Amino acid sequence: MTGKSIRFLIVVGEASGDIHGSGLVRAIKNYHPNCEFSGLGGDQMRREGVKTFYDIDRMGAVGVIEVLGDLPHYFNVYRKLSREIESGSYDAVILIDYPTLNLRLAKLCHKHSCPVLFFISPQVWAWRKGRIKQIQRTVDKMFVVFPFEEVLLKEKGVDAEFVGHPFIETVRTTMTRDEAMEEFSLDSTRKIIGLMPGSRNSELDFLLDLMINSAKEIKKHLKDCQFILPVADTLNSKDVRDRIKSNSLDIRIVEGKSYDVMNCCDFLIIASGSATLEAALLGCPMVIVYKLNWITYWLARVLIKIKLYGLINIVAEEEVVTELIQGKATVKNITKEVVMILNDSEGRENLRSRLLQVRKSLGDPGVLDRVAERMIEFLRERRQGEKISI
């Protein structure tokens, strides 16, 4: 029996959310095949049958200044999703991370008595802890991916449950290291350095040239090294190729396959974000870099109350990986870090081992299946008089 049809509105705003959202949709359908999904997502969610009203390709601006530059689009997205919620045609709304939009939608859902299931909590432990009160009022169930989040939110009265991190399952290579190196035309006798400037166009603007200039300087110290750059699905690979075609480094450009690229690399120069945790799960040594518009950075310094910025370091609760943020993100500093680590094989292996230890704190496999089951069970309890087959 398939049971009563369930209609979900599902909203993500970034490439990582698209990955988690597609996996969650697939898992939910396994438990309850008779489901319909609409909302905001990307290519991966569409492949799972999600009807998207807008694509996430223009939702990745970082900071107040960048968002203001594309404000009409953000307003149109919010207006469309608001109308969908107000229509009363959905059994529940699934929100994945992306708090700037999703917490506003949660408030609207609460107003219209539409259940809110939130997967991957806003980083209230880093900044704007006042949001916890809003979450407590407007979110019916919060599924969190770090153990410390469950403790923090439960203390404030939020119905939160630690389910493990989906990266445990999604961070997988599709080839052996040797196979990947052959496909990417890499020389196994030379050191391989990965350049990962992020998944947003705004990150490219601040980080791509910095990484390329750093690569040029690194080449002077490590003449036999080679470089590779995986282009995120949310970016236009032609734009990236056009921006680096004038350099003499022969940087390999790879579309997608970021995990296989990471697995090839001896070292990564990587933008701060979820990719640092993905790289850690693959045991790849790295240096974390990040730059923002100075006004955005100044506002962030005022609002963010954490000492560590890299997600891998936050999870480890120490600076396992060097962070070069804003003014410290210079060609000189990046070059120094890369050359030091690549010239120290013992130190590099120690770092690799420490990164792999982080995996143990992220829960057990089966994360998305657990979340899917809990979501269906939640709706079953809400519909005590109706039959939902799992």
Secondary structure, 3 states (H helix, E strand, C coil): CCCCCEEEEEECCCHHHHHHHHHHHHHHHHHCCCEEEEEEECHHHHHCCCEEEEEHHHCCCCCHHHHHCCHHHHHHHHHHHHHHHHCCCCCEEEEECCHHHHHHHHHHHHHCCCCEEEECCCCCCCECCCHHHHHHHHCCEEEECCHHHHHHHHHCCCCEEECCCCHHHHCCCCCCHHHHHHHCCCCCCCCEEEEECCCCHHHHHHHHHHHHHHHHHHHHHCCCCEEEEEECCCCCHHHHHHHHCCCCCCCEEEECCHHHHHHHCCEEEEECCHHHHHHHHCCCCEEEEECCCHHHHHHHHHHECCCCCCHHHHHHCCCCCCEEEHHHCCHHHHHHHHHHHHCCHHHHHHHHHHHHHHHHHHCCCCHHHHHHHHHHHHHHHHCCCCCCCC
